[in-house]
Amino acid sequence: MSEKNPRRNETTDELFDAILSLETREECYDFFEDLCTVKEISDMAQRLEAAKLLLDGSTYEQIVKTVEISTATISRINRCIQYGSGGYRHTIEKVRSEK
């Protein structure tokens, strides 16, 4: 746990440990359908898709039409890609390389 980031705590560690224990897509569906609302899952999926499109060079206008999310959300995702911890980029690249 890090004192620099208050979101890093034992409870959050346990959540991430639970996620890391999932082995199949079906287990992910079961867990996330219990944990999150349908809207929350959809929002996360849309953010990931928008991040992929940003990394591929799509414009905000193209992303709004494709993913149907607000430019404010796209802007937040873009800030994370540009100045964040690298989570979007690393994860998207990892998944792409595994396909």
C-alpha positions in Angstrom: 0.0 0.0 0.0 1.2 3.5 -0.8 0.7 6.6 1.3 1.0 8.7 -1.8 -2.3 7.3 -3.2 -5.2 7.1 -0.7 -7.1 4.9 -3.1 -4.6 2.2 -2.4 -5.8 0.5 0.7 -6.6 -3.0 2.0 -10.2 -3.0 0.8 -9.2 -2.0 -2.7 -6.4 -4.6 -2.7 -9.0 -7.2 -1.9 -11.2 -6.1 -4.8 -8.3 -6.3 -7.2 -7.2 -9.7 -5.8 -10.8 -10.9 -6.5 -10.6 -9.6 -10.0 -7.2 -11.2 -10.6 -8.6 -14.5 -9.4 -11.0 -14.6 -12.3 -9.9 -17.2 -14.9 -12.6 -17.1 -17.6 -14.8 -14.6 -19.4 -17.8 -16.4 -17.9 -16.4 -15.9 -14.4 -15.9 -12.2 -15.2 -19.5 -11.9 -16.4 -20.8 -13.6 -13.2 -18.6 -11.4 -10.9 -19.2 -8.1 -12.6 -22.9 -8.7 -13.0 -23.1 -9.1 -9.3 -20.7 -6.3 -8.4 -21.9 -3.6 -10.9 -25.0 -2.4 -12.5 -25.5 -3.0 -16.2 -24.9 0.7 -16.8 -21.6 0.7 -14.9 -20.4 -2.3 -16.9 -21.5 -0.5 -20.1 -19.8 2.7 -19.1 -16.5 0.9 -18.4 -16.7 -0.9 -21.7 -17.4 2.3 -23.6 -14.4 4.0 -21.9 -12.1 1.2 -22.9 -13.4 1.4 -26.5 -12.9 5.2 -26.5 -9.3 4.7 -25.2 -8.6 2.2 -28.0 -9.9 4.6 -30.6 -7.9 7.5 -29.1 -4.7 5.4 -29.2 -5.5 4.5 -32.8 -5.7 8.2 -33.7 -9.5 8.7 -33.9 -10.9 12.2 -33.4 -13.3 13.1 -30.6 -16.1 13.5 -33.3 -15.4 10.0 -34.6 -15.4 8.5 -31.1 -18.7 10.3 -30.1 -20.4 8.8 -33.2 -18.9 5.3 -32.7 -19.1 4.9 -28.9 -21.9 7.4 -28.1 -20.2 9.0 -25.1 -19.7 12.6 -24.3 -16.7 14.7 -25.3 -16.1 15.4 -21.6 -15.7 11.7 -21.0 -13.4 11.4 -24.0 -11.4 14.3 -22.8 -11.0 12.7 -19.4 -9.8 9.4 -21.0 -7.4 11.3 -23.2 -5.9 13.1 -20.1 -5.4 9.7 -18.5 -3.7 8.4 -21.6 -1.5 11.5 -21.9 -0.7 12.1 -18.2 -1.9 9.2 -16.2 -0.2 6.0 -14.9 -0.3 4.3 -18.3 -3.0 1.8 -17.4 -5.1 2.2 -20.5 -2.2 2.1 -22.9 -0.5 -0.9 -21.2 -3.6 -2.9 -20.9 -4.8 -2.3 -24.4 -1.4 -3.1 -25.8 -1.2 -6.3 -23.7 -4.6 -7.5 -24.8 -3.8 -6.7 -28.5 -0.5 -8.6 -28.3 -2.2 -11.7 -26.8 -4.7 -11.9 -29.7 
